[in-house]
């Protein structure tokens, strides 16, 4: 068993253990939360009933729907029409050219062909018309129509041309679209009938020419129209399937459209595609980030590895336990219509870490726990974080830290839990007021009750778990130190009643040591409590120590120096045994065993040397070990300073300072600080603190009159 304990101690002090703890915690966190970010997949087929209400797990563009919306927008775009002013002039000119050609042909003298009965003017006129036919707007006239025109007199043709030109020009000077051409042609035909009174065959030709002359004056601008189409399509926002959107209700048929959306979102197990690796990378990065915040910012590099290891174990274990509690709550959350996560004890982690490590570590751990809560309690179709739960735990944890700053015993932890419950309730009120959901009275009652219960559970669980950490991991908590500082503790009562001088001496040393520890950033409370018990070994032989001697009788005057040496040296070992017997923490036991280190008993050594020149100096030294921590090193100096200054005659500031400097110098030269990491800068601050405290104790007083 002893071999196993030695191996455990060696492993515990290994410099690689903190790294192993961090890696193990990271793996645990990754495995615990990866299930909360995995993509939901369903093994379903088209036209079967939906086994559950299926929601989209992410926001994603639906390209098919987007294209349909853009095509719809394109169809709704009206063409851009452009009025062409030149159309009226062109059409009027073509119409006039027909009459001018007829008049020109009629001016030609008759030829032999005409005399022989051949219609040569018609042929000439047709040639003229062929020239006009190159124009796209020209309406070809039949031979019969041309003959009718040739039969008219030139004056009649001129009058007809002028009047018809006016009618055509008026008609074409207004916008005419292709769909309105028929009605416009009928209007000009009516105007022609009202304007002219000719024979039927001539009127028919005029109507044909007038109708043919009317064309569209407003045509589509293809370039502008296409530009509008592009703008309309660009203005259509992509159709997205939103995260949390219900794709199909439970019991409904999964039609082709729903199946297509599920396939697009990658929510089908039967889809021939690889599983996404993004959630795993995301969770890995999140774990790395939180571990850096948690451990990188809470470890004190200047502390010993064993202290770092204890801090890491507390933080890691608290984090894992809290996440496991969240997983339990999250597993039953779907069975309730309310947010069951509000039952989580918000301040349990921050309280534990505050009591077992320090305030900075508690704040960091609370921040990380709230971040993990946001991921664990988020629904599969919501955002990455469930923000209200994260903030709920964050504020509750901070309230727990602030409430613990003035706690002096375990019973007051429950008082702090009431403060946490109050802060939780305030957040719940904020949550209910800010959400747009209409809550029933029973829902409000549940949320308020959950907030109060969360705060009470935080304190109760802290009290229940705290002894587990203290016993299993050998951690000395702030609350334990406060309890040990209670004057009603049996050992302190024993010291007070059996060695009152030692008790007073211990109180003075405690004041000195605590002040010095706080100046250099060491644990002042541990130093104070350690001082209370550091001389408990003197209760075995009270009268052999000068502070307990009455009436000027000193038993050492009648003892050989070797016997006196053994009695004086034994009080350190005796004290350690008494403390171990009463199951006090190892840190307090170490103070009793190490506060003299391997110091030299000069008085008894030189007394023995008077009778025995060959006596060894080593035999008059404490067995040690030397102080292993800053707190014990400071206590060792404070112990010597208090005893030395108290024995001074007419002490003043200068004498006290020189004496303190001398004691510290002797300790340094004797190598008493070699095994602790007390720096020269810290030693200087310690010296200044001792001088300040002792000067306040031995300040000059006014002599009272008799």
C-alpha positions in Angstrom: 0.0 0.0 0.0 2.8 2.3 0.9 4.4 1.7 -2.5 1.2 2.5 -4.3 0.8 5.8 -2.3 4.4 6.8 -3.2 3.7 6.1 -6.9 0.5 8.1 -6.7 2.3 11.0 -5.1 5.0 10.9 -7.8 2.5 10.8 -10.6 0.5 13.6 -9.0 3.5 15.8 -9.0 4.4 15.0 -12.6 4.6 18.1 -14.8 2.6 16.2 -17.5 -0.4 15.5 -15.4 -2.1 18.9 -16.0 -1.8 18.3 -19.7 -3.3 14.8 -19.3 -6.2 16.3 -17.3 -6.8 18.9 -20.0 -6.8 16.4 -22.8 -9.1 14.0 -20.9 -11.5 16.8 -20.2 -11.5 17.9 -23.8 -12.3 14.4 -25.0 -15.1 14.1 -22.5 -16.6 17.5 -23.5 -16.4 16.6 -27.2 -18.2 13.3 -26.7 -20.8 14.8 -24.5 -21.9 17.6 -26.8 -21.3 16.1 -30.2 -24.7 14.5 -30.1 -26.4 17.9 -29.7 -25.0 19.2 -33.0 -25.3 16.1 -35.3 -27.5 16.5 -38.3 -31.0 14.9 -38.0 -31.4 12.3 -40.7 -34.5 10.2 -41.5 -34.9 6.9 -43.2 -38.1 7.6 -45.2 -39.5 7.3 -48.7 -41.9 9.4 -50.8 -45.6 9.1 -50.0 -45.2 7.5 -46.6 -46.5 9.1 -43.4 -44.1 11.4 -41.5 -43.0 9.6 -38.3 -42.5 13.0 -36.6 -42.9 16.7 -37.2 -39.8 17.4 -39.3 -38.2 20.8 -39.2 -35.3 22.1 -41.3 -32.0 21.8 -39.4 -30.4 24.6 -41.3 -31.1 27.6 -43.5 -30.5 26.8 -47.1 -31.4 28.2 -50.6 -33.9 26.2 -52.6 -32.5 26.7 -56.2 -35.6 25.2 -57.9 -38.0 27.5 -56.0 -35.8 30.4 -56.6 -35.8 29.8 -60.4 -39.6 29.4 -60.4 -40.0 32.8 -58.6 -37.6 34.4 -61.1 -39.5 33.1 -64.1 -42.7 34.3 -62.5 -41.2 37.8 -62.1 -40.0 37.7 -65.7 -43.6 37.0 -66.9 -44.9 40.0 -64.9 -42.5 42.4 -66.6 -44.4 44.7 -69.1 -42.6 45.3 -72.4 -41.1 48.8 -72.9 -42.7 50.6 -75.8 -41.1 53.3 -77.8 -43.0 55.8 -80.0 -41.5 56.2 -83.5 -42.2 59.6 -84.8 -40.8 58.9 -88.3 -43.4 56.2 -88.9 -46.1 58.8 -89.8 -43.8 60.5 -92.4 -42.7 57.2 -93.9 -46.2 55.8 -94.3 -47.6 59.0 -95.6 -44.7 59.2 -98.1 -45.4 55.6 -99.3 -49.1 56.3 -99.7 -48.4 59.6 -101.6 -45.9 57.8 -103.8 -48.6 55.4 -105.0 -50.8 58.3 -106.2 -47.8 60.2 -107.7 -46.8 57.1 -109.6 -50.3 56.8 -111.1 -50.3 60.5 -112.0 -46.9 60.2 -113.7 -47.9 57.2 -115.7 -51.1 58.9 -116.8 -49.0 61.8 -118.2 -47.1 59.6 -120.6 -48.4 59.8 -124.2 -50.1 56.7 -125.7 -47.8 54.3 -127.6 -48.3 51.8 -130.4 -48.8 49.1 -127.9 -51.7 51.0 -126.4 -53.2 51.4 -129.8 -52.9 47.7 -130.5 -54.9 47.0 -127.3 -52.1 46.3 -125.0 -52.2 47.9 -121.5 -48.8 49.4 -121.4 -49.6 52.0 -118.7 -50.4 49.2 -116.3 -47.1 47.5 -116.9 -45.3 50.8 -116.3 -47.3 51.4 -113.1 -46.5 47.9 -111.9 -42.8 48.6 -112.4 -43.2 51.7 -110.2 -45.0 49.7 -107.6 -42.2 47.2 -107.6 -39.9 49.9 -106.5 -42.2 50.7 -103.6 -42.5 47.1 -102.6 -38.9 47.2 -101.3 -40.4 49.0 -98.3 -41.6 46.6 -95.6 -44.7 48.7 -94.9 -45.9 48.8 -98.5 -49.2 47.0 -99.1 -49.2 45.5 -102.7 -52.1 46.5 -104.9 -53.7 44.0 -107.4 -53.8 44.7 -111.1 -57.5 45.4 -110.8 -56.9 48.1 -108.2 -54.1 49.6 -110.3 -56.5 49.8 -113.3 -59.1 51.5 -111.2 -56.5 54.1 -110.2 -55.4 54.6 -113.8 -59.0 55.3 -114.8 -59.2 58.2 -112.4 -58.4 61.7 -113.6 -55.2 63.4 -112.5 -57.0 66.2 -110.6 -59.1 63.7 -108.8 -56.0 61.7 -107.8 -54.3 64.8 -106.5 -57.2 65.8 -104.4 -57.6 62.3 -103.1 -53.9 62.1 -102.2 -53.9 65.4 -100.3 -57.0 64.5 -98.2 -55.9 60.9 -97.6 -52.5 62.2 -96.5 -54.1 64.3 -93.8 -56.2 61.5 -92.6 -53.2 59.1 -92.4 -50.9 61.6 -90.8 -53.4 62.3 -88.1 -54.0 58.6 -87.4 -50.2 57.9 -87.2 -49.3 60.8 -85.0 -50.8 59.0 -82.0 -49.4 55.9 -80.3 -50.6 52.7 -82.0 -49.6 49.3 -80.7 -49.8 46.1 -82.7 -52.8 44.8 -80.7 -54.7 48.0 -81.6 -54.0 48.1 -85.3 -57.3 46.5 -86.3 -59.5 49.1 -84.5 -57.3 51.9 -85.8 -57.7 50.7 -89.4 -61.5 50.6 -89.0 -61.5 54.1 -87.7 -59.6 55.4 -90.7 -61.9 53.4 -93.0 -64.8 55.3 -91.5 -63.1 58.6 -91.9 -62.4 57.7 -95.6 -66.1 57.0 -96.2 -67.1 60.2 -94.6 -64.5 62.2 -96.5 -64.8 60.8 -100.1 -67.8 60.1 -102.3 -66.6 58.0 -105.2 -67.7 55.0 -107.0 -67.6 51.7 -105.2 -64.6 50.3 -107.0 -62.6 53.5 -106.4 -63.7 53.6 -102.7 -62.6 50.1 -102.2 -59.2 50.9 -103.5 -58.9 53.9 -101.2 -60.1 51.9 -98.2 -57.5 49.2 -99.0 -54.7 51.8 -99.3 -55.8 53.6 -96.1 -56.0 50.4 -94.0 -52.6 49.2 -95.3 -51.0 52.4 -94.4 -51.9 52.2 -90.7 -49.1 50.3 -88.8 -47.9 50.3 -85.2 -46.2 53.5 -84.2 -45.3 52.2 -80.7 -42.9 49.2 -80.9 -41.2 47.1 -78.1 -37.7 48.3 -77.2 -36.1 44.9 -76.9 -33.0 46.2 -75.1 -34.9 48.1 -72.5 -37.4 45.3 -72.0 -34.6 42.8 -71.5 -32.9 45.1 -69.0 -36.2 45.3 -67.0 -36.4 41.5 -67.1 -32.9 41.2 -65.7 -33.7 43.8 -63.0 -36.9 42.0 -62.0 -35.1 38.6 -61.8 -32.3 40.1 -59.8 -34.7 41.7 -57.4 -36.2 38.3 -56.5 -34.6 37.2 -53.2 -33.4 33.6 -53.2 -36.1 31.3 -51.8 -34.7 29.8 -48.6 -35.7 26.9 -46.4 -35.3 28.4 -43.0 -33.8 26.7 -40.0 -36.7 25.5 -37.8 -39.2 25.7 -40.6 -41.8 22.9 -40.5 -41.4 20.8 -43.6 -44.1 18.2 -42.7 -46.3 17.6 -39.8 -46.4 14.3 -38.0 -48.8 11.9 -39.7 -48.9 13.9 -43.0 -47.9 12.3 -46.3 -44.4 13.1 -47.5 -45.1 14.2 -51.1 -42.5 14.7 -53.8 -41.9 18.4 -52.9 -41.2 17.6 -49.2 -39.0 14.7 -50.2 -37.1 17.0 -52.5 -36.5 19.5 -49.7 -35.4 16.8 -47.3 -33.0 15.5 -50.0 -31.7 19.0 -50.6 -31.1 19.6 -46.9 -29.2 16.2 -46.6 -31.7 14.9 -44.0 -32.2 11.5 -45.6 -30.1 8.5 -44.6 -30.9 6.8 -47.9 -29.3 9.6 -49.9 -26.1 8.5 -51.5 -23.9 11.2 -49.9 -21.3 11.2 -47.2 -22.1 12.5 -43.7 -21.1 16.1 -43.1 -17.8 16.5 -41.1 -18.5 20.2 -40.4 -20.2 19.6 -37.0 -17.3 17.6 -35.7 -14.8 20.3 -36.7 -17.0 23.0 -35.2 -17.4 21.1 -31.9 -13.6 20.4 -31.9 -12.8 24.1 -32.3 -15.4 25.1 -29.7 -13.9 22.6 -27.2 -10.4 23.9 -27.9 -11.5 27.5 -27.4 -13.3 26.8 -24.1 -10.4 24.7 -22.8 -8.0 27.6 -23.5 -10.3 30.0 -21.7 -10.8 27.7 -18.8 -7.4 26.1 -18.2 -5.1 28.6 -19.9 -6.5 31.5 -17.8 -7.0 29.7 -14.5 -3.7 27.9 -14.1 -1.1 29.8 -12.1 2.2 29.0 -13.8 4.2 30.1 -10.8 2.5 27.7 -8.5 3.8 24.2 -7.9 2.5 21.5 -10.2 0.6 19.8 -7.4 -1.4 23.0 -6.8 -2.1 23.4 -10.5 -3.2 19.7 -10.6 -5.6 20.2 -7.8 -7.1 23.3 -9.4 -7.4 21.5 -12.7 -9.1 18.5 -11.1 -11.7 20.7 -9.4 -12.4 22.7 -12.5 -12.5 19.7 -14.8 -14.6 17.6 -12.5 -17.1 20.5 -11.9 -17.4 21.1 -15.6 -18.0 17.4 -16.5 -20.6 17.0 -13.7 -22.4 20.1 -14.7 -22.6 19.0 -18.4 -23.8 15.6 -17.3 -26.6 17.3 -15.3 -27.5 19.3 -18.4 -27.6 16.2 -20.5 -30.0 14.6 -18.1 -32.3 17.6 -18.2 -32.1 17.8 -21.9 -33.0 14.2 -22.3 -36.4 14.7 -20.7 -37.0 18.2 -22.1 -39.1 17.0 -25.0 -41.7 15.6 -22.5 -42.6 19.0 -21.3 -44.3 22.1 -22.9 -42.1 24.4 -20.8 -38.4 25.0 -20.9 -37.2 22.5 -18.3 -33.6 23.8 -18.5 -34.5 26.6 -16.1 -34.3 24.0 -13.3 -30.6 23.7 -13.7 -28.7 24.9 -10.6 -27.1 28.0 -12.1 -24.5 28.7 -9.4 -23.3 25.3 -8.3 -20.2 25.3 -10.5 -19.2 28.9 -9.7 -19.7 28.3 -6.0 -17.7 25.1 -5.9 -14.8 26.5 -7.9 -14.8 29.8 -5.9 -14.5 27.9 -2.6 -12.0 25.3 -3.8 -9.8 27.4 -6.2 -10.3 31.1 -6.5 -12.6 33.8 -7.8 -10.9 34.2 -11.2 -11.2 30.5 -11.9 -14.9 30.6 -10.8 -15.7 33.4 -13.2 -14.0 31.6 -16.1 -15.6 28.3 -15.3 -19.0 29.9 -15.1 -18.5 31.5 -18.5 -17.6 28.2 -20.1 -20.5 26.3 -18.4 -23.0 28.8 -19.7 -21.5 28.4 -23.2 -21.9 24.6 -23.1 -25.4 25.1 -21.8 -26.3 27.1 -24.8 -25.3 24.3 -27.1 -26.7 21.4 -25.0 -30.1 22.9 -24.5 -30.6 24.2 -28.1 -33.2 22.5 -30.1 -32.1 20.7 -33.3 -33.9 23.3 -35.5 -32.9 26.5 -33.6 -29.7 28.6 -33.8 -26.3 27.4 -32.6 -27.0 28.7 -29.0 -30.0 28.7 -26.8 -29.2 32.2 -25.7 -31.7 32.6 -22.9 -30.4 29.5 -21.1 -26.8 30.7 -21.5 -27.6 34.1 -20.0 -29.6 32.5 -17.3 -26.7 30.4 -16.1 -24.2 33.2 -16.6 -26.1 35.7 -14.4 -26.9 33.1 -11.8 -23.3 31.9 -11.6 -22.0 35.5 -11.2 -24.6 36.1 -8.5 -23.3 33.0 -6.7 -19.7 34.3 -6.8 -20.6 37.7 -5.4 -22.8 36.2 -2.8 -20.0 33.9 -1.6 -17.5 36.7 -1.0 -18.8 37.3 2.6 -19.6 33.8 3.6 -18.1 32.5 6.8 -19.6 29.1 7.3 -21.5 26.4 5.5 -24.9 27.5 6.8 -24.4 30.8 5.1 -24.0 29.1 1.7 -27.8 28.6 1.8 -28.2 32.4 2.3 -26.2 33.0 -0.8 -28.4 30.6 -2.6 -31.3 32.8 -1.9 -29.4 35.7 -3.6 -28.9 33.4 -6.6 -32.6 32.5 -6.5 -33.5 36.2 -6.6 -31.3 36.9 -9.6 -32.7 33.9 -11.3 -36.2 35.2 -10.7 -35.4 38.6 -12.1 -34.0 37.0 -15.2 -37.2 34.9 -15.6 -39.3 38.0 -15.3 -37.1 39.7 -18.0 -37.5 36.6 -20.2 -41.3 36.4 -19.9 -41.6 40.2 -20.6 -39.3 40.1 -23.6 -40.8 37.1 -25.4 -43.8 37.5 -27.5 -45.4 34.2 -26.3 -48.5 34.4 -24.3 -48.0 32.4 -21.1 -50.6 30.8 -18.9 -50.6 31.4 -15.2 -49.3 27.9 -14.6 -46.4 28.4 -17.0 -45.4 31.6 -15.2 -45.7 29.8 -11.9 -43.5 27.0 -13.1 -40.7 29.4 -14.4 -40.6 31.4 -11.2 -40.6 28.2 -9.1 -37.8 26.8 -11.3 -35.7 30.0 -10.8 -36.1 29.7 -7.0 -35.5 26.0 -6.9 -32.4 26.5 -9.1 -30.9 28.9 -6.6 -31.7 26.7 -3.6 -30.3 23.6 -5.3 -27.1 25.6 -6.1 -26.4 26.1 -2.4 -27.6 22.6 -1.3 -25.6 20.7 -3.8 -22.5 22.9 -3.1 -22.7 21.9 0.6 -23.2 18.3 -0.4 -20.4 18.1 -2.9 -17.9 20.2 -1.1 -16.8 17.5 1.4 -16.4 15.0 -1.5 -13.8 17.3 -3.1 -12.1 17.9 0.2 -11.8 14.3 1.1 -11.3 12.6 -2.2 -8.9 15.1 -3.8 -7.4 16.4 -0.6 -8.4 20.0 -1.3 -8.6 22.6 1.5 -11.5 24.9 0.8 -12.1 28.4 2.0 -15.1 27.3 3.9 -13.1 24.6 5.6 -10.4 27.2 6.6 -13.1 29.5 8.0 -14.5 26.6 10.1 -11.1 25.8 11.4 -10.6 29.4 12.5 -13.6 29.2 14.8 -12.3 29.7 18.4 -14.7 27.0 19.5 -12.7 24.3 17.7 -11.6 21.7 20.3 -7.9 22.1 19.5 -8.0 25.9 19.7 -9.8 25.6 23.1 -7.1 23.2 24.2 -4.3 25.6 23.2 -6.2 28.5 25.0 -6.7 26.7 28.2 -3.5 24.7 28.5 -1.1 27.2 26.8 -2.6 30.7 27.0 0.8 32.3 26.2 1.2 30.2 23.1 -2.4 31.0 22.1 -1.7 34.8 22.3 1.6 34.2 20.5 -0.2 32.3 17.7 -2.7 35.1 17.3 0.1 37.7 16.9 1.9 35.4 14.4 -1.3 35.0 12.5 -1.7 38.7 12.1 1.8 39.1 10.9 1.7 36.2 8.4 -1.7 37.0 7.0 -0.8 40.6 6.2 2.5 39.5 4.6 0.8 36.8 2.5 -1.8 39.2 1.2 1.0 41.7 0.2 2.7 39.1 -2.0 -0.5 37.4 -3.3 -0.3 34.2 -1.2 -3.1 32.6 0.7 -3.6 34.8 3.7 -6.4 32.8 5.2 -4.4 29.6 5.0 -1.5 31.3 6.7 -3.8 32.7 9.5 -5.4 29.4 10.2 -2.1 27.6 10.0 -0.6 30.0 12.6 -3.5 29.2 15.0 -2.4 25.5 15.1 1.3 25.7 14.4 2.4 25.4 18.0 -0.3 22.9 19.2 2.6 20.5 20.0 3.5 22.7 23.0 0.4 21.5 24.8 2.3 18.3 25.6 4.8 20.2 27.8 3.4 23.8 28.3 5.7 24.9 31.0 8.9 24.3 29.0 8.1 27.2 26.7 8.9 30.6 27.9 5.6 32.3 26.9 3.7 29.9 29.2 6.1 30.1 32.2 4.8 31.8 35.4 6.6 33.4 38.4 9.9 33.5 36.5 10.5 29.7 36.9 12.3 28.1 33.9 12.6 24.3 34.1 15.4 24.4 31.5 17.6 25.9 34.1 17.7 22.5 35.8 18.0 20.4 32.6 21.0 19.5 30.5 21.0 21.3 27.1 20.4 18.0 25.2 17.2 17.3 27.1 16.0 20.9 26.6 16.9 20.5 22.9 14.8 17.4 22.6 11.8 19.0 24.3 11.9 22.1 22.1 12.4 20.3 18.8 9.7 17.7 19.6 6.9 20.3 19.7 6.9 20.5 15.8 6.7 16.8 15.4 4.2 16.5 18.3 2.1 19.2 16.8 2.0 17.4 13.4 0.9 14.2 15.1 -1.8 15.9 17.1 -3.2 17.5 14.0 -3.1 14.3 12.1 -4.9 12.5 14.9 -7.7 15.1 14.8 -7.8 14.7 10.9 -6.9 18.3 10.1 -6.0 19.0 6.5 -2.5 18.2 5.3 -1.8 21.9 4.6 -2.3 22.7 8.3 -0.2 19.6 9.4 2.6 20.8 7.1 2.6 24.2 8.8 3.2 22.6 12.2 5.9 20.2 10.9 7.7 22.8 8.7 7.4 26.1 10.4 10.9 25.8 12.0 12.4 24.0 8.9 15.9 22.9 9.9 16.6 25.9 12.1 19.5 25.9 14.5 18.9 26.1 18.3 21.9 28.3 19.0 21.2 28.9 22.7 21.2 25.3 23.8 24.0 24.4 21.4 26.4 26.9 22.9 25.3 25.9 26.4 26.1 22.3 25.5 29.4 23.3 23.9 30.6 24.7 27.3 30.7 21.1 28.6 31.3 19.2 25.3 33.5 20.8 22.7 33.0 17.9 20.2 29.2 18.2 20.1 27.7 18.4 16.5 25.9 21.4 15.3 23.5 19.2 13.3 22.2 17.6 16.4 20.8 20.9 17.5 18.8 21.5 14.4 15.1 20.8 13.8 14.6 17.7 11.6 12.6 19.7 9.0 11.6 19.6 6.3 12.3 23.1 5.2 9.2 25.2 4.3 7.7 24.0 1.0 5.3 26.8 0.3 5.3 30.6 0.5 2.8 30.6 3.3 4.9 28.3 5.6 8.1 30.3 4.8 6.3 33.5 5.9 4.9 31.8 9.0 8.4 30.7 10.0 9.7 34.2 9.7 6.7 35.7 11.5 7.1 33.2 14.3 10.7 34.3 14.9 9.9 38.0 14.5 7.0 38.0 17.0 9.1 36.2 19.6 12.1 38.4 19.1 10.4 41.7 19.0 8.3 40.8 22.1 11.6 40.2 24.0 13.0 43.6 23.1 13.4 46.3 25.7 12.0 49.7 24.6 11.3 48.7 21.0 11.0 51.4 18.4 10.6 51.5 14.6 14.4 51.5 13.8 15.2 48.7 16.3 12.2 46.6 15.0 13.3 47.0 11.3 16.9 46.0 12.0 15.8 43.0 14.0 13.4 41.9 11.3 16.2 42.3 8.6 18.6 40.3 10.7 16.1 37.5 11.2 15.3 37.3 7.5 19.0 37.5 6.6 19.8 34.6 8.9 17.0 32.5 7.4 18.3 33.2 3.9 21.9 32.4 4.7 20.8 29.3 6.6 19.0 28.1 3.4 15.6 27.9 5.0 13.9 29.3 1.8 15.7 27.0 -0.6 12.7 24.7 -1.1 10.0 27.2 -1.7 9.5 29.7 -4.5 9.8 32.8 -2.5 11.5 35.5 -4.5 13.8 38.3 -3.2 11.2 40.8 -4.3 8.5 39.0 -2.2 10.9 38.8 0.7 11.4 42.5 0.6 7.6 43.1 0.6 7.3 40.6 3.5 9.9 42.6 5.5 8.0 45.8 4.9 4.7 44.2 6.0 6.3 42.9 9.2 7.7 46.3 10.0 4.4 48.0 9.4 2.4 45.5 11.5 4.9 45.4 14.4 5.2 49.2 14.5 1.4 49.3 14.8 1.5 46.8 17.7 4.3 48.4 19.7 3.5 52.0 19.1 4.2 54.5 21.8 1.4 55.1 24.4 0.6 58.0 26.7 1.4 57.1 30.4 -1.7 57.3 32.5 -1.4 59.5 35.7 -1.4 57.6 39.0 
